Amino acid sequence: MGKALAYHQMRYALTRLILAFDMDFEKGFDPEAFNDGLLNMRTVLMTKKLRVSIKRRPGVDLEKHVI
């Protein structure tokens, strides 16, 4: 039960972030080079930086929808 609840809370938090912010790759970011730099060793290791720009979406109030 605890593990299922923890996964649900993580999905909820991630969904709120995705809905509240516009995210885009920074100019000059090379997705192919980033993908080539991923190493799978039980967990994924990133050898290249994931360059992302984040802007808050206007009109989204996260405080209104707190459970």
N, C-alpha and C positions, 0 to 999 in steps of 0.2 A: 504494500500500500504506500509506504513512504517513498519508494523509488518512483512509482507511477505519479505521485503528487509532485515530486521534484521535477520530473520531465514536463509535466503539464505547466508548472510555474515557469520553467525556462522557455517553453514555447510561447507562453503568454507575454513574458517580458520582451522576447525577440519580436513578436508581432507588434507590440506597442512602439518599439523603436522604429520598425520599418514603416509604420503608419504615420509617425510623428516627424520623420526626417526624410529629406530627399538626399539620396546618396548617388554619387557618380565617380568614375575613375578620374584622377587628375590628368591634366593634359600631359602628353608624352608617355603615359603608362602603356607598357607593352604586355598585353595579356598572354601572348604566346610565350614570351620569355619568362613571365611569372609562372605559367603552367609547367614549363620545362624545369623550373627551379624547385618544384615540389618533390620532396623525398618522402616515401612511404616506409616508415620503420615503426610499425605498430601504431604510432601516431604520425600525423603529417607534419613534417618540418618544412618551413618556408625559408629558402635561401635568398629570395628576392623580396623586397618590401612591397606590400600591398598598399599602393597610394590611392587613397579615397578622399574625396571632399564631401563634407556633410553640411547641409543647411536645414535649419528648422522650417517646417512647412507653416505658412501663415494660416491662422485660424484654427490650429489644432491645440486644444487645451487638454493636456494629459491629466490634470487634476480633476476634471469633471468625471472621468471614467475610472476612478480608482475603486477597486473592489474592497 
